[in-house]
Amino acid sequence: MPEDNLNLKDIKPALCRYISEAQLMLDPVVVPDEKVIHDVRVLMKKSRASIKLLKTQIDEESFNKEYLTFREVGRIMCTWRENSVHRKLIKDLKKRFPELFSRLKDNEKINLLLGKQQILNEPSPEMKDGLVKIIGLLHKSGFRLRFRSMNNLDQKLITGELEKTFDNVSSCFLKARNYNKKVNLHEFRKKTKDFLYQLTFFRSLDPKAIKSLEKRIEALGQNLGKYNDYAVLITSLGYTYPSGENNSAIDELIVIIKQEQDRYLLKVWPSAFRIFRPGKKLANLPGFKVPVINPIV
């Protein structure tokens, strides 16, 4: 990678745009729909990934303040998203396995997810408090960033942070591949998202190659995300093995969910190996390869 001639995309304008877009989507008196919740959470993930590229070039206090702000916004909205996702997954499973769900008709947690959702004209007090807090956090962060000088950033240091992210993803991949527990897969997914959103700033190096790499990593992240959605669903159903219930239907449902998870993991591993296999470095990836110059004879 020719580091002496980098022309990376500016990070500050992107960060300010992410925050501004999130602010425009939110209103403390309007219930955010599923798309708004998803989009704001993605913007916060992009913001966290972006600020990480600047970690060595801003003071620790400022970095922590912005990073923790973006994380807190995502945390507040997390349960709002999960309820919607769980409902969709259960409805899909019921449609595909009606006989099984007829045997689960007395399961309170499933009935709660399948129950008719009341359409709210305004946010609940708890949601309104969350929205007010989120809007306040974003306003303060946007103000701080707007007046923070980020001129003459060292682009080699930014590239070094991307290399660290790549190495972290590779390490998480190896751990998840050897011990595919949900906590390891979740961490692998989070680090993969960081790398994906940081790649945006490096497209100018080789737009075609890096956009192609982004598509592959995006698909990888989506499959890991679907695995994780099912993992969180199992937790929300309160299932543990052995279930201790006379009705074997809940055990059968969990096995079906596990099979869905297996299906997504089968898509993850080959692609993840090609990108993050042990011993591979960032410089080995398309778009980052150092050109080989043949010596003059």
C-alpha positions as CSV (number, residue, x, y, z in Angstrom):
1,M,0.0,0.0,0.0
2,P,1.6,3.3,-1.1
3,E,1.3,5.1,2.2
4,D,3.3,8.1,1.1
5,N,0.5,9.1,-1.4
6,L,-2.7,8.5,0.6
7,N,-5.7,10.5,-0.2
8,L,-8.3,9.4,2.3
9,K,-11.8,10.7,2.7
10,D,-12.2,13.3,5.5
11,I,-13.6,11.8,8.7
12,K,-14.9,14.9,10.4
13,P,-17.5,15.8,7.7
14,A,-18.7,12.1,7.7
15,L,-19.0,12.1,11.5
16,C,-21.0,15.4,11.5
17,R,-23.3,14.0,8.8
18,Y,-24.0,10.8,10.6
19,I,-25.0,12.8,13.7
20,S,-27.1,15.3,11.8
21,E,-28.9,12.5,9.9
22,A,-29.7,10.8,13.2
23,Q,-31.0,14.0,14.7
24,L,-33.3,14.7,11.8
25,M,-35.0,11.2,12.2
26,L,-35.9,11.7,15.8
27,D,-38.7,13.6,17.5
28,P,-39.5,13.2,21.2
29,V,-43.3,13.2,20.5
30,V,-43.2,10.7,17.6
31,V,-42.9,7.0,18.0
32,P,-39.9,5.9,15.9
33,D,-40.8,3.1,13.5
34,E,-38.6,0.1,12.8
35,K,-36.8,1.7,9.9
36,V,-35.9,4.8,12.0
37,I,-34.6,2.7,14.9
38,H,-32.5,0.6,12.5
39,D,-31.1,3.5,10.6
40,V,-30.2,5.5,13.7
41,R,-28.4,2.5,15.2
42,V,-26.5,2.0,12.0
43,L,-25.4,5.6,12.0
44,M,-24.2,5.2,15.6
45,K,-22.2,2.1,14.6
46,K,-20.7,4.1,11.7
47,S,-19.8,6.9,14.1
48,R,-18.1,4.6,16.6
49,A,-16.1,3.0,13.8
50,S,-15.1,6.4,12.4
51,I,-14.0,7.9,15.7
52,K,-11.8,4.8,16.3
53,L,-9.7,5.8,13.3
54,L,-8.9,9.0,15.1
55,K,-8.0,7.4,18.4
56,T,-4.3,8.2,18.2
57,Q,-4.9,11.8,17.1
58,I,-7.3,13.2,19.6
59,D,-7.0,13.3,23.4
60,E,-8.3,10.3,25.3
61,E,-11.0,12.3,27.2
62,S,-12.5,13.6,23.9
63,F,-12.3,10.2,22.3
64,N,-14.1,8.6,25.2
65,K,-16.8,11.3,25.4
66,E,-17.8,10.9,21.7
67,Y,-17.4,7.1,21.6
68,L,-19.5,6.6,24.8
69,T,-22.1,9.0,23.4
70,F,-22.6,6.9,20.3
71,R,-22.6,3.7,22.3
72,E,-25.2,5.0,24.7
73,V,-27.6,6.0,21.9
74,G,-27.4,2.5,20.5
75,R,-27.9,1.0,23.9
76,I,-31.0,3.0,24.6
77,M,-32.6,1.9,21.3
78,C,-31.5,-1.7,21.5
79,T,-34.6,-3.1,23.2
80,W,-36.9,-1.1,20.8
81,R,-35.3,-2.9,17.9
82,E,-35.3,-6.4,19.6
83,N,-39.0,-6.4,20.3
84,S,-39.8,-5.8,16.6
85,V,-37.2,-8.4,15.3
86,H,-38.4,-11.1,17.7
87,R,-42.0,-10.6,16.7
88,K,-41.0,-10.9,13.0
89,L,-39.0,-14.1,13.6
90,I,-41.7,-15.8,15.6
91,K,-44.4,-14.9,13.0
92,D,-42.3,-16.3,10.2
93,L,-41.7,-19.5,12.2
94,K,-45.4,-19.9,12.9
95,K,-46.2,-19.5,9.3
96,R,-43.8,-22.2,8.3
97,F,-44.6,-24.6,11.2
98,P,-48.3,-24.2,12.1
99,E,-48.7,-27.6,13.6
100,L,-45.8,-27.0,16.0
101,F,-47.2,-23.7,17.1
102,S,-50.6,-25.2,17.7
103,R,-48.8,-27.2,20.5
104,L,-47.3,-24.0,21.8
105,K,-50.6,-22.2,22.1
106,D,-50.2,-21.9,25.9
107,N,-46.7,-20.6,25.9
108,E,-47.0,-17.1,27.5
109,K,-43.8,-15.6,26.0
110,I,-44.6,-16.7,22.5
111,N,-48.2,-15.4,22.9
112,L,-46.9,-12.1,24.1
113,L,-44.7,-11.8,20.9
114,L,-47.6,-12.9,18.7
115,G,-50.2,-10.7,20.4
116,K,-51.7,-7.8,18.5
117,Q,-49.5,-4.8,18.9
118,Q,-51.2,-1.6,20.0
119,I,-50.4,1.2,17.7
120,L,-49.3,4.1,19.8
121,N,-50.0,7.7,18.8
122,E,-47.2,9.0,21.0
123,P,-44.2,7.4,22.8
124,S,-44.6,5.8,26.2
125,P,-43.1,7.9,29.1
126,E,-40.1,5.5,29.1
127,M,-39.6,5.9,25.3
128,K,-40.0,9.6,25.5
129,D,-37.4,9.9,28.2
130,G,-35.1,7.8,26.0
131,L,-35.7,10.0,22.9
132,V,-35.1,13.2,24.9
133,K,-31.8,11.8,26.2
134,I,-30.7,10.6,22.7
135,I,-31.5,13.9,21.1
136,G,-29.6,15.8,23.8
137,L,-26.6,13.5,23.5
138,L,-26.5,13.9,19.7
139,H,-26.9,17.7,19.9
140,K,-23.9,18.0,22.3
141,S,-21.7,15.6,20.3
142,G,-22.5,17.4,17.1
143,F,-21.7,20.8,18.7
144,R,-18.4,19.5,20.0
145,L,-17.3,18.0,16.7
146,R,-18.3,21.0,14.7
147,F,-15.8,23.2,16.6
148,R,-13.1,20.6,16.9
149,S,-10.1,21.2,14.7
150,M,-9.2,18.1,12.7
151,N,-6.8,19.6,10.1
152,N,-3.6,18.0,9.0
153,L,-4.5,14.5,10.3
154,D,-1.7,11.9,9.8
155,Q,-3.2,9.6,7.3
156,K,-0.6,6.9,8.0
157,L,-1.8,6.8,11.6
158,I,-5.4,6.5,10.3
159,T,-4.2,3.6,8.1
160,G,-2.5,2.1,11.2
161,E,-5.9,2.1,13.0
162,L,-7.5,0.3,10.1
163,E,-4.8,-2.3,10.3
164,K,-5.5,-2.7,14.0
165,T,-9.2,-3.2,13.3
166,F,-8.4,-5.8,10.6
167,D,-6.1,-7.7,13.1
168,N,-8.9,-7.6,15.7
169,V,-11.4,-9.0,13.3
170,S,-9.0,-11.7,12.3
171,S,-8.5,-12.6,16.0
172,C,-12.2,-12.6,16.7
173,F,-12.8,-14.8,13.6
174,L,-10.3,-17.4,14.8
175,K,-11.8,-17.5,18.3
176,A,-15.4,-17.7,17.0
177,R,-14.4,-20.5,14.5
178,N,-12.8,-22.6,17.3
179,Y,-15.4,-21.8,19.9
180,N,-18.6,-20.8,18.1
181,K,-20.4,-19.6,21.2
182,K,-22.9,-16.8,20.7
183,V,-20.7,-14.3,22.7
184,N,-17.7,-15.0,20.4
185,L,-19.9,-14.7,17.2
186,H,-21.4,-11.5,18.5
187,E,-18.0,-10.0,19.1
188,F,-16.8,-11.2,15.6
189,R,-19.9,-9.5,14.1
190,K,-19.2,-6.2,16.0
191,K,-15.6,-6.0,14.9
192,T,-16.6,-6.9,11.3
193,K,-19.0,-3.9,11.3
194,D,-16.2,-1.7,12.5
195,F,-13.9,-2.8,9.7
196,L,-16.7,-2.4,7.1
197,Y,-17.6,1.1,8.1
198,Q,-14.0,2.2,8.3
199,L,-13.3,0.9,4.8
200,T,-15.5,3.7,3.4
201,F,-12.7,6.2,4.0
202,F,-10.2,4.2,2.0
203,R,-12.2,3.8,-1.3
204,S,-10.1,6.3,-3.1
205,L,-7.1,3.8,-3.0
206,D,-8.9,1.4,-5.4
207,P,-12.7,2.2,-5.6
208,K,-13.7,-1.0,-7.5
209,A,-11.7,-3.4,-5.4
210,I,-12.6,-1.9,-2.0
211,K,-16.3,-1.6,-2.9
212,S,-16.3,-5.2,-3.9
213,L,-14.6,-6.1,-0.5
214,E,-17.3,-4.0,1.3
215,K,-20.0,-6.0,-0.4
216,R,-18.5,-9.3,0.8
217,I,-18.1,-8.1,4.3
218,E,-21.6,-6.6,4.3
219,A,-23.0,-10.0,3.4
220,L,-20.8,-11.6,6.1
221,G,-22.2,-9.2,8.7
222,Q,-25.8,-9.7,7.6
223,N,-25.5,-13.5,8.1
224,L,-23.8,-13.0,11.5
225,G,-26.6,-10.6,12.4
226,K,-29.3,-13.1,11.5
227,Y,-27.6,-15.7,13.6
228,N,-27.4,-13.2,16.5
229,D,-31.1,-12.3,16.1
230,Y,-32.1,-16.0,16.7
231,A,-29.6,-16.2,19.6
232,V,-31.3,-13.2,21.3
233,L,-34.7,-14.7,20.5
234,I,-33.8,-17.9,22.4
235,T,-32.7,-15.9,25.4
236,S,-36.0,-13.8,25.3
237,L,-38.0,-17.1,25.3
238,G,-36.2,-18.0,28.6
239,Y,-35.1,-21.3,27.2
240,T,-32.5,-23.4,28.9
241,Y,-31.6,-27.1,28.4
242,P,-33.1,-29.2,29.7
243,S,-36.3,-27.3,29.5
244,G,-38.0,-29.1,32.3
245,E,-41.4,-28.9,30.6
246,N,-43.5,-31.9,29.8
247,N,-44.4,-30.4,26.4
248,S,-41.6,-31.2,24.0
249,A,-42.8,-28.6,21.6
250,I,-40.5,-25.9,23.0
251,D,-37.5,-28.2,22.6
252,E,-38.5,-28.8,19.0
253,L,-38.9,-25.0,18.3
254,I,-35.4,-24.4,19.7
255,V,-33.9,-27.1,17.5
256,I,-35.5,-25.5,14.5
257,I,-34.1,-22.2,15.5
258,K,-30.7,-23.7,15.9
259,Q,-31.0,-25.2,12.4
260,E,-31.7,-21.7,11.1
261,Q,-28.6,-20.5,12.9
262,D,-26.5,-23.3,11.4
263,R,-27.7,-22.3,7.9
264,Y,-26.4,-18.8,8.3
265,L,-23.1,-19.9,9.8
266,L,-22.5,-22.2,6.8
267,K,-22.6,-19.0,4.7
268,V,-20.3,-17.2,7.1
269,W,-17.3,-19.5,7.4
270,P,-16.0,-19.8,3.8
271,S,-16.2,-16.0,3.2
272,A,-14.7,-15.2,6.6
273,F,-11.8,-17.6,6.0
274,R,-11.0,-16.0,2.6
275,I,-10.8,-12.5,4.1
276,F,-9.6,-13.0,7.7
277,R,-7.7,-16.3,7.7
278,P,-4.8,-16.7,10.1
279,G,-1.6,-15.0,8.8
280,K,-3.4,-12.7,6.4
281,K,-2.6,-9.0,6.7
282,L,-4.5,-5.9,5.5
283,A,-1.9,-5.4,2.8
284,N,-2.9,-8.7,1.3
285,L,-6.5,-7.6,0.6
286,P,-7.6,-6.3,-2.8
287,G,-7.2,-2.6,-2.9
288,F,-4.4,-2.6,-0.3
289,K,-1.9,-4.7,-2.1
290,V,1.6,-3.2,-2.4
291,P,2.4,-3.1,-6.1
292,V,5.4,-5.3,-7.1
293,I,8.0,-3.2,-9.0
294,N,10.3,-5.3,-11.1
295,P,13.9,-4.2,-10.7
296,I,15.6,-2.7,-13.7
297,V,18.1,-5.1,-15.1
